[in-house]
Amino acid sequence: MQCEGIAWSMKVLQTMHCILEPLCERHASEMYPLLCDPRLYEFLSLPPPVSLETLAERYRRLETRTSADGKEQWLNWIIRLRNGGVCVGFVQATLYSMHQGDVGFVLGADHWGRGLAGAAVGAILELLFAQHGVKSLFATVDRQNWRSIALLTRLGFRQVKQSLYPHGKVAPSDDVFQIDAAVANT
């Protein structure tokens, strides 16, 4: 599915259990109720969206796929179940120069423990390393968020020192994880 009026370079990705659609403004109405669930924010440093309108505006900005200064490329997908098409979360990557980037993901609490986030993150890792020339990816995770830490570890990420994180400041409660293309391809 494509968003109207947007020239797409992003692809729809498919796994055994989910479809990843490039995120666009029209997804806000589906994502808003999911993102208002307080269970999601136990380990996230950002607050829930204040309104459907503010979420739609955020998604409209993300549709540009690049930061205003052109230094970051934004790749965002919603995660949709294959059977029934229900929207269950999102995955994202921010790519920087030097062939590096960050990945992140949020999965609705009602869908935790089913392998959906792992499948979705695995799909974007494969794409980023194979088709975008990425050499190294990072993720920052609250050190008490054992679900996300276990997912990253299963995918091949390893914990590194906070001082090795090249993309800004790390929250004191977060640990930093890194995966390199050479590791991901083995």
N, C-alpha and C positions, 0 to 999 in steps of 0.2 A: 504494500500500500504506500502511496506517496502523498505528501502534503501538496495541496494545490499551490501553484505559483513559485515553487522552489526548484531550482536546478540541483538535482541530486547527484552527489558523488558517493554518498553512503549507500550501502546495500542492506536489504533485509537479510538477516541471518537466521538460520534455523538449526535447532537441536532436536533431539528425540522428543523432548517434552515441551519445548517452548519456541516461540517465534520472537525475534528481536526486530522491532520496527524503528527506523530512525525517528527520533522524537521531534514533534512539532506542536505548535500551539493547540491544535484540536485535541491533543491528548490530555490537556489540563482537566477537562471535565471528568475523565475517567480516573486520573491520578489523584485529584483533590481529596476525595473521601479516604482513599488508602493512606495518603500522606498526613491526614489529620489524626491518625491512630497514635495515641500517646506511647504505646509500647515501642514504637520505632525510635523514640528519642532518649531512651535510657543511655545510649552510648554515642549519640550524635551531638555535635556541638552546635548545629544549626537548629532553629526553631521550626515548628510546622508552618506551612503557608498561612498567612493571615486571612486570605480570601481566595476564592476561585480566580478573581480578576488579577491579583498579584502573581499567582502561579502561571496564568496564561501569559502575562507580560514577561515573566522569566523565561518561559518556553519560547516566546517570540524572539527574545534576545539569543537564546541558545540555537535557534534555527539558523542563525547567520553562520554557525560552525567555526567562527573565529572571533578572537578578542578584538576590541576596538583598535588596539595598537598593532594588531597582526602578529603578535609574538606567540599566541597560543591557538591551537586548533582544538575545537570542542567537538567531540564525538559522543553522542548520547542516544541511547535506545530505550524504548520501553520494553518490558518483558511481558509477553502475552502467552497464555496457555494455548497449546495446540488444540486441545479438545475443549471447545467452547469459546475460545478467544478472549477470556477474561484477562484484564490487565492486572498484573501482580507485583510490579515494581519497575526498577530501571537499573541500567548499567551505564557507566560513563568513562570516558578517557579524555584527559587533557594532554595534548602533545606539545612539547617544547622543542627548541632547537637542540642540537647535540644528540638527536635521536633518542630522547628520553621522554617519559610521560608519567602520569599518575592515573590510576584506575580507582573507581569507587562503585558501590552498588548499594541499593536499598531494596529489600524484598518485604512485601506485606507480611505482617506477623502470622496471619492465618495460613501462610504458605511456607513457613520455616520448616526445615528438616526434611524436605522432599527432593533435594538435589537441584532445585531450579536455579538458585543463585550460582552454584558451582558450574552448571552447564552454561549459563549465560556469560559469566566471567571467562570461562574457558574458551567460548566462541570468540569473544572480542580479543583475547590474548592471541589466539591463532591468527586472526585477521591483522592485528597490529604488527606482529612480528613478521608475518609473511608478505603483507602488501603495503605496509606503511613505512618500512625501513627502521622500525623502532628496535633499539638495541637493549634498552633497560627500562623497566617499569617499576614504579613505587606505589605503595598503599600505606596510609597511616590509619591505625586502628586503636581505639581505646583498649588498654591492656586488660580490661575486665570483660571485653567482648569475645568470649571464648568461641562462639559460633563463627564469627568472621575470621578469627585467627586460625581456626581449624580449616576453614575453607581455603584460605590463602596458602596454608602449609600443604594441603592436599594438591594444590595446583602447582607447587614448586617454588613458591616464594620463601625466602629465608629472612629472619629478623636481622637487621643491621643497626648500627649505632645511629641515634638521632642526628648526630653531626654529619652523617653521610647523606642526609636528605637534601637534595639540591634545589627544591622548589618552594622555599619560604620557611616560615616558622612552624614548628611542630608543637602541638598542645602538650603540656607537661604530663598529661595522663595517657598520651598516645605512644605506641611503639611504631617503628618504621619497618616495613617489609619491602623486599626488592626481589625481582626476578629478571634475569638476563635472557636474551634470545637464545644463547648457546645452551642454557639449562632447559628452557622451554622446549627446544627441539630435540632433546634426547629422550 
